[in-house]
Amino acid sequence: MRLLNLVLASLIAAAAAASSTSAAVEYTLINNATGTPGGEKFKNKVGFQYTRQVLSDATCFIFTIFNQHLDSERKNIDRITLIIHSFNGVAYAINNEIHVSSDYIAGYTGDVKREITGVLYHEMTHVWQWNGQGRAPGGLIEGIADYVRLKSNYVPSHWVKPGEGQRWDQGYDVTARFLDYCSGVLRSDFVSLLNANMKNGYSNDLFKQFLGKSVDQLWSDYKAHYGK
Ligand SMILES: [Zn+2]
């Protein structure tokens, strides 16, 4: 019993040490892979202190990209939890939790701190973005997450170049580059308008509404702009 109390007390202390509050959001970090190559590499090359700062910075950065200056414009989230554990893949976000794979960290051969930073900007966008009540194309959701990563400058070298890709809603880097054209060349607040209007639903007509052309026409223009 006494031992159990001691264990409980140290668990609570550890949880408190791993939590912090910033901009009314509490971040809880959990490394469930300690003692494994990925878990130890995370601890040594990235670490909780740096990761907590990245999560806090990413939240502020995303509010800026989304032009959300009032709490009423943002999702109502007061706690975000990040968990490092073993699974196939890189990372995912669900229920205000971000899961990062310790196996991916173990196998990553480049600058793992920089890579995880970029991954966290992407996953944090999923936490904060609207999804059109589930009606927005998955490729657009992923494209907005990678657009935020692009704007954060934590972009991996293997990404497509501007103008590359097959379809506007192909997702990830392809859609991110297209959105960067839409906001960089056509209308600087486009992604924030798009996200704001995805709170209650989604239609491709949002492109026409804010940019004056259909999304297919914009994709053609984009390809032509970069000579593709
Ligand atoms: Zn994603």
Boltz pocket constraint, residues with backbone or C-beta under 6 A from the ligand:
constraints:
  - pocket:
      binder: B
      contacts: [[A, 122], [A, 123], [A, 126], [A, 141], [A, 142], [A, 145]]
      max_distance: 6.0
